[in-house]
Amino acid sequence: MTARELRVDWPECRARGLCHELLPELVDLDEWGYPIVHGSVTDDLMPDARSAVRACPRRALRLVEGRR
């Protein structure tokens, strides 16, 4: 089984919050607007996760796959 997760490149992130707007099921924002990712990306959320990665203006969000 492959686990898929969203990862944030913290030095690149500028807390715009677009990832939360596109994927509120997995991304919350902290008090400064930086993303907090909760859990793995399920199959039904994969299209939204890909959209959030593509839409990140700083390319600070990425989708990673690994083995569970």
Backbone as CSV, one residue per row, in Angstrom:
resi,resn,N_x,N_y,N_z,CA_x,CA_y,CA_z,C_x,C_y,C_z
1,MET,0.836,-1.179,0.000,0.000,0.000,0.000,0.888,1.252,0.000
2,THR,0.518,2.224,-0.773,1.281,3.462,-0.869,0.598,4.549,-0.053
3,ALA,1.384,5.187,0.806,0.860,6.319,1.583,1.213,7.605,0.848
4,ARG,0.256,8.496,0.742,0.500,9.780,0.093,0.275,10.879,1.119
5,GLU,1.214,11.802,1.166,1.126,12.882,2.138,1.511,14.200,1.497
6,LEU,1.029,15.277,2.080,1.440,16.611,1.673,2.568,17.066,2.588
7,ARG,3.569,17.647,2.002,4.692,18.192,2.768,4.848,19.660,2.443
8,VAL,5.259,20.428,3.450,5.441,21.861,3.301,6.931,22.184,3.356
9,ASP,7.402,22.954,2.393,8.771,23.471,2.402,8.724,24.786,3.187
10,TRP,9.020,24.700,4.473,8.838,25.841,5.375,9.598,27.093,4.973
11,PRO,10.837,27.019,4.529,11.520,28.260,4.132,10.857,28.966,2.940
12,GLU,10.175,28.203,2.091,9.525,28.798,0.918,8.114,29.303,1.190
13,CYS,7.431,28.713,2.160,6.036,29.071,2.439,5.946,30.506,2.949
14,ARG,4.947,31.240,2.438,4.723,32.628,2.862,3.340,32.822,3.482
15,ALA,2.719,31.717,3.890,1.455,31.739,4.628,0.336,32.461,3.877
16,ARG,0.178,32.134,2.620,-0.906,32.747,1.841,-2.253,32.075,2.102
17,GLY,-2.236,30.801,2.500,-3.465,30.100,2.869,-4.242,29.480,1.736
18,LEU,-3.719,29.541,0.526,-4.428,28.972,-0.616,-4.603,27.462,-0.466
19,CYS,-3.626,26.779,0.107,-3.736,25.333,0.292,-4.922,24.984,1.194
20,HIS,-5.150,25.784,2.202,-6.306,25.555,3.085,-7.614,25.807,2.346
21,GLU,-7.653,26.830,1.531,-8.871,27.118,0.772,-9.220,25.985,-0.180
22,LEU,-8.198,25.371,-0.778,-8.431,24.301,-1.748,-8.591,22.926,-1.113
23,LEU,-8.059,22.749,0.091,-8.067,21.429,0.721,-8.296,21.539,2.232
24,PRO,-9.438,22.095,2.636,-9.686,22.284,4.071,-9.832,20.968,4.845
25,GLU,-10.075,19.868,4.136,-10.193,18.566,4.796,-8.867,18.120,5.406
26,LEU,-7.746,18.565,4.838,-6.428,18.137,5.315,-5.534,19.263,5.818
27,VAL,-5.844,20.485,5.461,-4.957,21.596,5.803,-5.689,22.627,6.663
28,ASP,-5.166,22.828,7.863,-5.614,23.918,8.728,-4.535,24.981,8.698
29,LEU,-4.838,26.137,9.239,-3.844,27.211,9.322,-3.570,27.531,10.784
30,ASP,-2.296,27.790,11.094,-1.967,28.188,12.455,-2.295,29.665,12.652
31,GLU,-1.978,30.204,13.787,-2.364,31.587,14.092,-1.693,32.614,13.193
32,TRP,-0.622,32.245,12.507,0.075,33.154,11.589,-0.283,32.883,10.130
33,GLY,-1.136,31.889,9.894,-1.560,31.567,8.540,-0.754,30.482,7.859
34,TYR,0.162,29.854,8.582,0.956,28.770,7.993,0.176,27.458,8.049
35,PRO,0.360,26.595,7.041,-0.428,25.365,6.973,0.002,24.313,7.988
36,ILE,-0.993,23.629,8.509,-0.795,22.454,9.348,-1.522,21.319,8.642
37,VAL,-0.771,20.322,8.180,-1.345,19.211,7.419,-1.692,18.080,8.380
38,HIS,-2.928,17.576,8.262,-3.411,16.496,9.112,-3.702,15.262,8.279
39,GLY,-2.968,14.197,8.494,-3.286,12.925,7.872,-2.777,12.746,6.454
40,SER,-3.040,11.563,5.952,-2.636,11.179,4.603,-3.688,11.602,3.587
41,VAL,-3.272,11.667,2.348,-4.174,12.020,1.257,-4.884,10.748,0.797
42,THR,-6.185,10.732,0.940,-6.974,9.581,0.508,-7.259,9.692,-0.996
43,ASP,-7.692,8.601,-1.574,-7.972,8.586,-3.010,-8.992,9.647,-3.409
44,ASP,-10.022,9.835,-2.587,-11.050,10.805,-2.947,-10.558,12.251,-2.840
45,LEU,-9.495,12.497,-2.060,-8.936,13.846,-1.934,-7.763,14.110,-2.880
46,MET,-7.332,13.095,-3.605,-6.161,13.238,-4.481,-6.321,14.362,-5.511
47,PRO,-7.450,14.485,-6.211,-7.563,15.601,-7.176,-7.416,16.973,-6.510
48,ASP,-8.018,17.146,-5.341,-7.895,18.423,-4.632,-6.473,18.647,-4.125
49,ALA,-5.818,17.588,-3.691,-4.429,17.708,-3.231,-3.519,18.128,-4.384
50,ARG,-3.717,17.524,-5.535,-2.910,17.914,-6.706,-3.166,19.370,-7.097
51,SER,-4.422,19.785,-7.009,-4.758,21.188,-7.311,-4.078,22.137,-6.333
52,ALA,-4.068,21.781,-5.064,-3.427,22.626,-4.048,-1.925,22.736,-4.299
53,VAL,-1.294,21.628,-4.679,0.143,21.644,-4.982,0.426,22.547,-6.182
54,ARG,-0.360,22.401,-7.239,-0.168,23.223,-8.436,-0.433,24.697,-8.182
55,ALA,-1.383,24.999,-7.291,-1.786,26.390,-7.057,-0.873,27.148,-6.097
56,CYS,-0.027,26.456,-5.363,0.832,27.133,-4.386,1.735,28.143,-5.099
57,PRO,1.601,29.431,-4.771,2.380,30.449,-5.487,3.888,30.375,-5.234
58,ARG,4.309,29.758,-4.151,5.729,29.646,-3.825,6.284,28.241,-4.075
59,ARG,5.443,27.341,-4.593,5.842,25.940,-4.810,6.342,25.311,-3.511
60,ALA,5.699,25.685,-2.403,6.120,25.212,-1.083,5.373,23.958,-0.638
61,LEU,4.418,23.521,-1.417,3.634,22.341,-1.076,3.929,21.258,-2.091
62,ARG,4.140,20.039,-1.594,4.379,18.933,-2.518,3.709,17.673,-2.004
63,LEU,3.424,16.809,-2.933,2.804,15.521,-2.642,3.899,14.469,-2.692
64,VAL,4.029,13.705,-1.622,5.053,12.656,-1.574,4.387,11.310,-1.411
65,GLU,4.988,10.318,-1.991,4.485,8.960,-1.889,5.551,8.080,-1.287
66,GLY,5.127,7.202,-0.428,6.038,6.270,0.208,5.308,5.006,0.593
67,ARG,6.029,4.056,1.090,5.429,2.782,1.499,4.986,2.856,2.949
68,ARG,3.841,2.264,3.243,3.379,2.153,4.628,3.890,0.884,5.226
